[in-house]
Structures are given as structure tokens and as C-alpha cells.
Amino acid sequence: MVDMFLDFMLGPMRGISQFYFEYQVIFNSIVVGIAAYFLVKRSKKSNQSH
């Protein structure tokens, strides 16, 4: 029953979401790593201006 609703609501995105959920730890680690990089980069830039 739930699969039928998911197929109807997500349509072709269903395959993409299954791929994302399968590798969620990897994708989330990449996103957190990029965010941390930009925070450190911004922090160094503000320290150099003072």
C-alpha cells in the first residue's frame, strides 16, 4: 500500500531516492565536509583581515 503511494507521488524520482538512501552516509559526509571547509576558509579569511 505504501509502495503504491510512493510510486504515485515520487514517480521517476523513486529510483534516485533509493540510490540516495542506499549511500546516504557517503553523501551526508561529503556535504558536511564541504560545509566545514567553507567555514574554515571563511574563518581564516576574517582572521587575516584583523
C-alpha positions as CSV (number, residue, x, y, z in Angstrom):
1,M,0.0,0.0,0.0
2,V,2.8,2.4,0.9
3,D,4.8,1.4,-2.1
4,M,1.8,2.3,-4.3
5,F,1.6,5.8,-2.8
6,L,5.3,6.4,-3.1
7,D,5.3,5.3,-6.7
8,F,2.5,7.7,-7.4
9,M,3.9,10.7,-5.5
10,L,7.6,10.3,-6.5
11,G,7.3,8.9,-9.9
12,P,10.7,8.7,-11.7
13,M,12.4,10.2,-8.6
14,R,11.8,6.9,-6.8
15,G,14.9,5.3,-8.3
16,I,17.0,8.4,-7.4
17,S,15.7,8.4,-3.8
18,Q,16.5,4.7,-3.4
19,F,20.1,5.3,-4.6
20,Y,20.4,8.2,-2.2
21,F,19.1,6.2,0.8
22,E,21.5,3.4,0.0
23,Y,24.5,5.7,0.0
24,Q,23.2,8.3,2.5
25,V,26.2,8.1,4.8
26,I,28.6,8.9,2.0
27,F,26.5,11.8,0.6
28,N,26.0,13.3,4.1
29,S,29.7,13.1,4.8
30,I,30.5,14.9,1.6
31,V,28.0,17.7,2.4
32,V,29.3,18.1,6.0
33,G,32.9,18.1,4.7
34,I,32.2,20.8,2.2
35,A,30.4,22.9,4.8
36,A,33.3,22.5,7.2
37,Y,35.8,23.5,4.5
38,F,33.9,26.7,3.7
39,L,33.5,27.6,7.5
40,V,37.3,27.2,8.0
41,K,38.1,29.1,4.8
42,R,35.8,31.9,5.9
43,S,37.3,31.9,9.4
44,K,40.8,32.2,8.1
45,K,39.8,35.0,5.8
46,S,38.3,37.0,8.6
47,N,41.3,36.4,10.8
48,Q,43.7,37.7,8.1
49,S,41.7,41.0,7.8
50,H,42.1,41.8,11.5
